[in-house]
Amino acid sequence: MWTLESSDEDHELEQFFAGIPGFFRSRVVKNPRQAFHVADREKMSKSLIGLIQRTWSSNLVDESVKQRRMVIFEAAMGQEPVYLPINLLSLASC
């Protein structure tokens, strides 16, 4: 999870999460679900929730960026909703 931990800008996190669907479709990784350990899932969950919360709570983020990040969120979650144990209550504040 070095990539996730080294990303400290929202646009970097956006790029990371945008790559999740492709990772799960990849034929290079035999079983992508097993590539994520429980600790990694928690880090990813917190990072994704933080990105979405910061995006939607900011008046400085352009509406097109908000919409793009929501599409990325939905696409990442749609690939394998179990890999990211999102606590939906934590998204309620968005």
N, CA, C and O atoms as CSV, one atom per row, in Angstrom:
chain,resi,resn,atom,element,x,y,z
A,1,MET,N,N,0.808,-1.191,0.000
A,1,MET,CA,C,0.000,0.000,0.000
A,1,MET,C,C,0.854,1.259,0.000
A,1,MET,O,O,0.395,2.330,0.399
A,2,TRP,N,N,2.089,1.127,-0.446
A,2,TRP,CA,C,2.982,2.272,-0.496
A,2,TRP,C,C,2.382,3.397,-1.330
A,2,TRP,O,O,2.473,4.566,-0.954
A,3,THR,N,N,1.779,3.057,-2.444
A,3,THR,CA,C,1.205,4.075,-3.327
A,3,THR,C,C,0.162,4.897,-2.599
A,3,THR,O,O,0.152,6.124,-2.694
A,4,LEU,N,N,-0.707,4.230,-1.877
A,4,LEU,CA,C,-1.763,4.925,-1.145
A,4,LEU,C,C,-1.175,5.790,-0.035
A,4,LEU,O,O,-1.591,6.933,0.150
A,5,GLU,N,N,-0.217,5.253,0.696
A,5,GLU,CA,C,0.369,5.988,1.812
A,5,GLU,C,C,1.190,7.189,1.351
A,5,GLU,O,O,1.300,8.181,2.072
A,6,SER,N,N,1.759,7.104,0.165
A,6,SER,CA,C,2.586,8.212,-0.316
A,6,SER,C,C,1.764,9.292,-1.013
A,6,SER,O,O,2.291,10.355,-1.339
A,7,SER,N,N,0.499,9.034,-1.242
A,7,SER,CA,C,-0.379,10.013,-1.890
A,7,SER,C,C,-0.939,10.958,-0.841
A,7,SER,O,O,-1.720,10.554,0.021
A,8,ASP,N,N,-0.535,12.214,-0.921
A,8,ASP,CA,C,-1.032,13.172,0.061
A,8,ASP,C,C,-1.854,14.283,-0.579
A,8,ASP,O,O,-2.289,15.209,0.105
A,9,GLU,N,N,-2.061,14.196,-1.854
A,9,GLU,CA,C,-2.884,15.166,-2.564
A,9,GLU,C,C,-4.143,14.462,-3.052
A,9,GLU,O,O,-4.098,13.297,-3.447
A,10,ASP,N,N,-5.251,15.167,-3.024
A,10,ASP,CA,C,-6.508,14.544,-3.437
A,10,ASP,C,C,-6.488,14.082,-4.888
A,10,ASP,O,O,-7.096,13.064,-5.219
A,11,HIS,N,N,-5.798,14.816,-5.756
A,11,HIS,CA,C,-5.755,14.373,-7.153
A,11,HIS,C,C,-4.973,13.068,-7.297
A,11,HIS,O,O,-5.264,12.271,-8.188
A,12,GLU,N,N,-3.978,12.841,-6.423
A,12,GLU,CA,C,-3.240,11.578,-6.432
A,12,GLU,C,C,-4.125,10.441,-5.937
A,12,GLU,O,O,-4.103,9.346,-6.499
A,13,LEU,N,N,-4.900,10.693,-4.895
A,13,LEU,CA,C,-5.833,9.678,-4.402
A,13,LEU,C,C,-6.886,9.362,-5.456
A,13,LEU,O,O,-7.275,8.208,-5.632
A,14,GLU,N,N,-7.341,10.389,-6.150
A,14,GLU,CA,C,-8.318,10.191,-7.216
A,14,GLU,C,C,-7.754,9.246,-8.276
A,14,GLU,O,O,-8.449,8.337,-8.730
A,15,GLN,N,N,-6.505,9.456,-8.670
A,15,GLN,CA,C,-5.873,8.589,-9.663
A,15,GLN,C,C,-5.741,7.160,-9.146
A,15,GLN,O,O,-5.977,6.205,-9.886
A,16,PHE,N,N,-5.368,7.015,-7.890
A,16,PHE,CA,C,-5.227,5.686,-7.298
A,16,PHE,C,C,-6.554,4.930,-7.352
A,16,PHE,O,O,-6.606,3.791,-7.816
A,17,PHE,N,N,-7.623,5.567,-6.877
A,17,PHE,CA,C,-8.919,4.893,-6.840
A,17,PHE,C,C,-9.505,4.693,-8.232
A,17,PHE,O,O,-10.276,3.757,-8.450
A,18,ALA,N,N,-9.152,5.553,-9.166
A,18,ALA,CA,C,-9.614,5.372,-10.548
A,18,ALA,C,C,-9.022,4.103,-11.153
A,18,ALA,O,O,-9.605,3.527,-12.072
A,19,GLY,N,N,-7.878,3.663,-10.652
A,19,GLY,CA,C,-7.235,2.455,-11.160
A,19,GLY,C,C,-7.767,1.158,-10.584
A,19,GLY,O,O,-7.431,0.085,-11.085
A,20,ILE,N,N,-8.583,1.224,-9.551
A,20,ILE,CA,C,-9.092,0.013,-8.901
A,20,ILE,C,C,-9.875,-0.888,-9.859
A,20,ILE,O,O,-9.604,-2.088,-9.888
A,21,PRO,N,N,-10.819,-0.384,-10.638
A,21,PRO,CA,C,-11.555,-1.281,-11.542
A,21,PRO,C,C,-10.637,-2.021,-12.519
A,21,PRO,O,O,-10.831,-3.211,-12.771
A,22,GLY,N,N,-9.654,-1.331,-13.061
A,22,GLY,CA,C,-8.709,-1.976,-13.971
A,22,GLY,C,C,-7.887,-3.041,-13.274
A,22,GLY,O,O,-7.585,-4.081,-13.860
A,23,PHE,N,N,-7.524,-2.789,-12.033
A,23,PHE,CA,C,-6.776,-3.777,-11.258
A,23,PHE,C,C,-7.588,-5.057,-11.104
A,23,PHE,O,O,-7.056,-6.156,-11.256
A,24,PHE,N,N,-8.872,-4.916,-10.805
A,24,PHE,CA,C,-9.707,-6.098,-10.618
A,24,PHE,C,C,-9.991,-6.834,-11.926
A,24,PHE,O,O,-10.313,-8.022,-11.909
A,25,ARG,N,N,-9.874,-6.149,-13.046
A,25,ARG,CA,C,-10.059,-6.798,-14.351
A,25,ARG,C,C,-8.753,-7.355,-14.907
A,25,ARG,O,O,-8.761,-8.086,-15.897
A,26,SER,N,N,-7.649,-7.019,-14.287
A,26,SER,CA,C,-6.337,-7.392,-14.789
A,26,SER,C,C,-6.161,-8.907,-14.850
A,26,SER,O,O,-6.621,-9.643,-13.978
A,27,ARG,N,N,-5.496,-9.336,-15.884
A,27,ARG,CA,C,-5.158,-10.757,-16.000
A,27,ARG,C,C,-3.757,-11.016,-15.464
A,27,ARG,O,O,-3.331,-12.167,-15.373
A,28,VAL,N,N,-3.045,-9.966,-15.112
A,28,VAL,CA,C,-1.698,-10.100,-14.579
A,28,VAL,C,C,-1.749,-10.615,-13.145
A,28,VAL,O,O,-0.934,-11.450,-12.752
A,29,VAL,N,N,-2.694,-10.124,-12.376
A,29,VAL,CA,C,-2.862,-10.545,-10.984
A,29,VAL,C,C,-3.853,-11.700,-10.967
A,29,VAL,O,O,-4.994,-11.556,-11.406
A,30,LYS,N,N,-3.406,-12.857,-10.455
A,30,LYS,CA,C,-4.260,-14.046,-10.493
A,30,LYS,C,C,-5.538,-13.881,-9.687
A,30,LYS,O,O,-6.625,-14.175,-10.183
A,31,ASN,N,N,-5.423,-13.422,-8.472
A,31,ASN,CA,C,-6.602,-13.246,-7.629
A,31,ASN,C,C,-6.510,-11.883,-6.946
A,31,ASN,O,O,-5.975,-11.772,-5.843
A,32,PRO,N,N,-7.027,-10.858,-7.596
A,32,PRO,CA,C,-6.873,-9.505,-7.040
A,32,PRO,C,C,-7.502,-9.330,-5.662
A,32,PRO,O,O,-7.041,-8.501,-4.878
A,33,ARG,N,N,-8.531,-10.085,-5.358
A,33,ARG,CA,C,-9.174,-9.948,-4.043
A,33,ARG,C,C,-8.209,-10.302,-2.918
A,33,ARG,O,O,-8.258,-9.709,-1.840
A,34,GLN,N,N,-7.336,-11.265,-3.169
A,34,GLN,CA,C,-6.391,-11.679,-2.136
A,34,GLN,C,C,-5.217,-10.714,-2.000
A,34,GLN,O,O,-4.445,-10.802,-1.046
A,35,ALA,N,N,-5.083,-9.800,-2.945
A,35,ALA,CA,C,-3.979,-8.843,-2.895
A,35,ALA,C,C,-4.167,-7.811,-1.787
A,35,ALA,O,O,-3.207,-7.164,-1.368
A,36,PHE,N,N,-5.384,-7.659,-1.319
A,36,PHE,CA,C,-5.673,-6.673,-0.285
A,36,PHE,C,C,-5.808,-7.362,1.065
A,36,PHE,O,O,-6.694,-8.192,1.268
A,37,HIS,N,N,-4.924,-7.007,1.978
A,37,HIS,CA,C,-5.001,-7.526,3.336
A,37,HIS,C,C,-6.008,-6.693,4.121
A,37,HIS,O,O,-6.380,-5.598,3.701
A,38,VAL,N,N,-6.438,-7.209,5.241
A,38,VAL,CA,C,-7.436,-6.511,6.055
A,38,VAL,C,C,-6.959,-5.104,6.412
A,38,VAL,O,O,-7.736,-4.153,6.324
A,39,ALA,N,N,-5.715,-4.959,6.807
A,39,ALA,CA,C,-5.192,-3.634,7.164
A,39,ALA,C,C,-5.217,-2.696,5.960
A,39,ALA,O,O,-5.513,-1.509,6.097
A,40,ASP,N,N,-4.907,-3.229,4.789
A,40,ASP,CA,C,-4.946,-2.416,3.568
A,40,ASP,C,C,-6.365,-1.962,3.270
A,40,ASP,O,O,-6.586,-0.819,2.869
A,41,ARG,N,N,-7.307,-2.839,3.462
A,41,ARG,CA,C,-8.708,-2.493,3.207
A,41,ARG,C,C,-9.146,-1.339,4.094
A,41,ARG,O,O,-9.854,-0.435,3.650
A,42,GLU,N,N,-8.721,-1.376,5.344
A,42,GLU,CA,C,-9.100,-0.303,6.271
A,42,GLU,C,C,-8.475,1.025,5.848
A,42,GLU,O,O,-9.139,2.061,5.879
A,43,LYS,N,N,-7.206,0.998,5.454
A,43,LYS,CA,C,-6.543,2.221,4.985
A,43,LYS,C,C,-7.237,2.768,3.744
A,43,LYS,O,O,-7.463,3.972,3.621
A,44,MET,N,N,-7.571,1.867,2.829
A,44,MET,CA,C,-8.234,2.291,1.599
A,44,MET,C,C,-9.598,2.880,1.903
A,44,MET,O,O,-9.994,3.895,1.330
A,45,SER,N,N,-10.305,2.238,2.804
A,45,SER,CA,C,-11.628,2.713,3.183
A,45,SER,C,C,-11.551,4.125,3.751
A,45,SER,O,O,-12.314,5.006,3.355
A,46,LYS,N,N,-10.627,4.330,4.679
A,46,LYS,CA,C,-10.479,5.650,5.300
A,46,LYS,C,C,-10.054,6.700,4.280
A,46,LYS,O,O,-10.537,7.832,4.308
A,47,SER,N,N,-9.163,6.328,3.394
A,47,SER,CA,C,-8.702,7.278,2.375
A,47,SER,C,C,-9.810,7.655,1.412
A,47,SER,O,O,-9.964,8.825,1.060
A,48,LEU,N,N,-10.583,6.663,0.985
A,48,LEU,CA,C,-11.665,6.939,0.044
A,48,LEU,C,C,-12.760,7.773,0.690
A,48,LEU,O,O,-13.272,8.713,0.082
A,49,ILE,N,N,-13.114,7.433,1.911
A,49,ILE,CA,C,-14.122,8.215,2.630
A,49,ILE,C,C,-13.638,9.649,2.821
A,49,ILE,O,O,-14.393,10.600,2.618
A,50,GLY,N,N,-12.378,9.798,3.213
A,50,GLY,CA,C,-11.821,11.137,3.396
A,50,GLY,C,C,-11.838,11.944,2.114
A,50,GLY,O,O,-12.171,13.129,2.121
A,51,LEU,N,N,-11.475,11.297,1.010
A,51,LEU,CA,C,-11.486,11.982,-0.282
A,51,LEU,C,C,-12.887,12.458,-0.636
A,51,LEU,O,O,-13.071,13.605,-1.042
A,52,ILE,N,N,-13.863,11.591,-0.485
A,52,ILE,CA,C,-15.245,11.947,-0.828
A,52,ILE,C,C,-15.763,13.047,0.103
A,52,ILE,O,O,-16.416,13.987,-0.350
A,53,GLN,N,N,-15.475,12.932,1.389
A,53,GLN,CA,C,-15.940,13.949,2.336
A,53,GLN,C,C,-15.314,15.310,2.048
A,53,GLN,O,O,-16.007,16.327,2.046
A,54,ARG,N,N,-14.003,15.329,1.804
A,54,ARG,CA,C,-13.339,16.606,1.502
A,54,ARG,C,C,-13.874,17.198,0.204
A,54,ARG,O,O,-14.084,18.407,0.099
A,55,THR,N,N,-14.090,16.340,-0.770
A,55,THR,CA,C,-14.571,16.803,-2.074
A,55,THR,C,C,-15.934,17.452,-1.952
A,55,THR,O,O,-16.139,18.566,-2.435
A,56,TRP,N,N,-16.866,16.768,-1.312
A,56,TRP,CA,C,-18.244,17.254,-1.270
A,56,TRP,C,C,-18.466,18.357,-0.244
A,56,TRP,O,O,-19.447,19.094,-0.335
A,57,SER,N,N,-17.570,18.482,0.732
A,57,SER,CA,C,-17.755,19.536,1.732
A,57,SER,C,C,-17.074,20.845,1.328
A,57,SER,O,O,-17.279,21.875,1.970
A,58,SER,N,N,-16.277,20.807,0.279
A,58,SER,CA,C,-15.532,21.997,-0.126
A,58,SER,C,C,-16.288,22.822,-1.159
A,58,SER,O,O,-16.860,22.292,-2.111
A,59,ASN,N,N,-16.273,24.125,-0.946
A,59,ASN,CA,C,-16.825,25.045,-1.940
A,59,ASN,C,C,-15.782,25.402,-2.998
A,59,ASN,O,O,-16.098,26.051,-3.995
A,60,LEU,N,N,-14.543,24.976,-2.776
A,60,LEU,CA,C,-13.460,25.295,-3.699
A,60,LEU,C,C,-13.289,24.244,-4.795
A,60,LEU,O,O,-12.606,24.488,-5.789
A,61,VAL,N,N,-13.905,23.082,-4.615
A,61,VAL,CA,C,-13.791,22.011,-5.607
A,61,VAL,C,C,-14.873,22.207,-6.659
A,61,VAL,O,O,-16.055,22.329,-6.340
A,62,ASP,N,N,-14.453,22.235,-7.905
A,62,ASP,CA,C,-15.369,22.432,-9.023
A,62,ASP,C,C,-16.391,21.296,-9.095
A,62,ASP,O,O,-16.088,20.149,-8.763
A,63,GLU,N,N,-17.587,21.629,-9.527
A,63,GLU,CA,C,-18.667,20.640,-9.626
A,63,GLU,C,C,-18.282,19.476,-10.536
A,63,GLU,O,O,-18.656,18.335,-10.262
A,64,SER,N,N,-17.551,19.739,-11.596
A,64,SER,CA,C,-17.146,18.654,-12.501
A,64,SER,C,C,-16.196,17.678,-11.805
A,64,SER,O,O,-16.241,16.476,-12.066
A,65,VAL,N,N,-15.341,18.190,-10.925
A,65,VAL,CA,C,-14.438,17.334,-10.154
A,65,VAL,C,C,-15.242,16.502,-9.165
A,65,VAL,O,O,-14.968,15.315,-8.984
A,66,LYS,N,N,-16.227,17.112,-8.528
A,66,LYS,CA,C,-17.083,16.377,-7.595
A,66,LYS,C,C,-17.785,15.225,-8.307
A,66,LYS,O,O,-17.828,14.104,-7.800
A,67,GLN,N,N,-18.327,15.508,-9.472
A,67,GLN,CA,C,-19.027,14.464,-10.227
A,67,GLN,C,C,-18.063,13.367,-10.672
A,67,GLN,O,O,-18.389,12.184,-10.585
A,68,ARG,N,N,-16.884,13.750,-11.147
A,68,ARG,CA,C,-15.891,12.764,-11.594
A,68,ARG,C,C,-15.469,11.857,-10.438
A,68,ARG,O,O,-15.355,10.643,-10.608
A,69,ARG,N,N,-15.243,12.437,-9.285
A,69,ARG,CA,C,-14.832,11.632,-8.129
A,69,ARG,C,C,-15.945,10.714,-7.660
A,69,ARG,O,O,-15.672,9.617,-7.172
A,70,MET,N,N,-17.192,11.137,-7.797
A,70,MET,CA,C,-18.298,10.258,-7.435
A,70,MET,C,C,-18.368,9.073,-8.396
A,70,MET,O,O,-18.640,7.949,-7.975
A,71,VAL,N,N,-18.128,9.316,-9.665
A,71,VAL,CA,C,-18.104,8.226,-10.651
A,71,VAL,C,C,-16.976,7.249,-10.322
A,71,VAL,O,O,-17.161,6.034,-10.400
A,72,ILE,N,N,-15.819,7.774,-9.956
A,72,ILE,CA,C,-14.685,6.926,-9.580
A,72,ILE,C,C,-15.030,6.103,-8.347
A,72,ILE,O,O,-14.744,4.907,-8.297
A,73,PHE,N,N,-15.639,6.735,-7.359
A,73,PHE,CA,C,-16.057,6.033,-6.144
A,73,PHE,C,C,-17.000,4.883,-6.482
A,73,PHE,O,O,-16.811,3.757,-6.024
A,74,GLU,N,N,-18.009,5.178,-7.281
A,74,GLU,CA,C,-18.994,4.152,-7.640
A,74,GLU,C,C,-18.358,3.031,-8.453
A,74,GLU,O,O,-18.695,1.862,-8.263
A,75,ALA,N,N,-17.443,3.372,-9.355
A,75,ALA,CA,C,-16.784,2.349,-10.170
A,75,ALA,C,C,-15.892,1.459,-9.312
A,75,ALA,O,O,-15.861,0.243,-9.497
A,76,ALA,N,N,-15.173,2.063,-8.381
A,76,ALA,CA,C,-14.311,1.277,-7.501
A,76,ALA,C,C,-15.139,0.348,-6.628
A,76,ALA,O,O,-14.801,-0.825,-6.466
A,77,MET,N,N,-16.210,0.864,-6.071
A,77,MET,CA,C,-17.068,0.044,-5.218
A,77,MET,C,C,-17.815,-1.011,-6.024
A,77,MET,O,O,-18.092,-2.095,-5.511
A,78,GLY,N,N,-18.142,-0.715,-7.266
A,78,GLY,CA,C,-18.881,-1.657,-8.095
A,78,GLY,C,C,-18.075,-2.868,-8.499
A,78,GLY,O,O,-18.648,-3.913,-8.809
A,79,GLN,N,N,-16.758,-2.754,-8.504
A,79,GLN,CA,C,-15.921,-3.882,-8.886
A,79,GLN,C,C,-15.967,-4.982,-7.842
A,79,GLN,O,O,-16.111,-6.161,-8.164
A,80,GLU,N,N,-15.845,-4.588,-6.621
A,80,GLU,CA,C,-15.786,-5.555,-5.532
A,80,GLU,C,C,-16.148,-4.850,-4.243
A,80,GLU,O,O,-15.267,-4.434,-3.490
A,81,PRO,N,N,-17.445,-4.711,-3.981
A,81,PRO,CA,C,-17.848,-3.930,-2.814
A,81,PRO,C,C,-17.314,-4.463,-1.493
A,81,PRO,O,O,-17.227,-3.720,-0.515
A,82,VAL,N,N,-16.960,-5.730,-1.453
A,82,VAL,CA,C,-16.490,-6.317,-0.203
A,82,VAL,C,C,-15.056,-5.902,0.116
A,82,VAL,O,O,-14.664,-5.893,1.283
A,83,TYR,N,N,-14.268,-5.557,-0.901
A,83,TYR,CA,C,-12.859,-5.268,-0.651
A,83,TYR,C,C,-12.667,-3.983,0.126
A,83,TYR,O,O,-11.641,-3.808,0.783
A,84,LEU,N,N,-13.622,-3.092,0.067
A,84,LEU,CA,C,-13.545,-1.851,0.823
A,84,LEU,C,C,-14.695,-1.812,1.819
A,84,LEU,O,O,-15.822,-1.491,1.440
A,85,PRO,N,N,-14.442,-2.125,3.061
A,85,PRO,CA,C,-15.538,-2.153,4.030
A,85,PRO,C,C,-15.962,-0.748,4.427
A,85,PRO,O,O,-15.671,-0.278,5.527
A,86,ILE,N,N,-16.643,-0.101,3.527
A,86,ILE,CA,C,-17.093,1.267,3.773
A,86,ILE,C,C,-18.199,1.272,4.821
A,86,ILE,O,O,-19.178,0.533,4.713
A,87,ASN,N,N,-18.033,2.091,5.806
A,87,ASN,CA,C,-19.072,2.297,6.790
A,87,ASN,C,C,-19.979,3.393,6.247
A,87,ASN,O,O,-19.605,4.566,6.230
A,88,LEU,N,N,-21.152,3.016,5.812
A,88,LEU,CA,C,-22.047,3.973,5.168
A,88,LEU,C,C,-22.432,5.125,6.082
A,88,LEU,O,O,-22.740,6.216,5.603
A,89,LEU,N,N,-22.420,4.901,7.379
A,89,LEU,CA,C,-22.728,5.993,8.298
A,89,LEU,C,C,-21.680,7.095,8.210
A,89,LEU,O,O,-21.994,8.271,8.393
A,90,SER,N,N,-20.437,6.718,7.932
A,90,SER,CA,C,-19.396,7.738,7.835
A,90,SER,C,C,-19.545,8.561,6.565
A,90,SER,O,O,-19.004,9.664,6.483
A,91,LEU,N,N,-20.265,8.052,5.576
A,91,LEU,CA,C,-20.518,8.812,4.356
A,91,LEU,C,C,-21.724,9.729,4.499
A,91,LEU,O,O,-21.922,10.626,3.679
A,92,ALA,N,N,-22.521,9.514,5.518
A,92,ALA,CA,C,-23.740,10.299,5.691
A,92,ALA,C,C,-23.443,11.782,5.889
A,92,ALA,O,O,-24.288,12.633,5.613
A,93,SER,N,N,-22.254,12.082,6.363
A,93,SER,CA,C,-21.912,13.480,6.604
A,93,SER,C,C,-21.450,14.198,5.344
A,93,SER,O,O,-21.180,15.398,5.384
A,94,CYS,N,N,-21.356,13.482,4.220
A,94,CYS,CA,C,-20.927,14.113,2.954
A,94,CYS,C,C,-21.997,15.029,2.430
A,94,CYS,O,O,-21.821,15.647,1.380
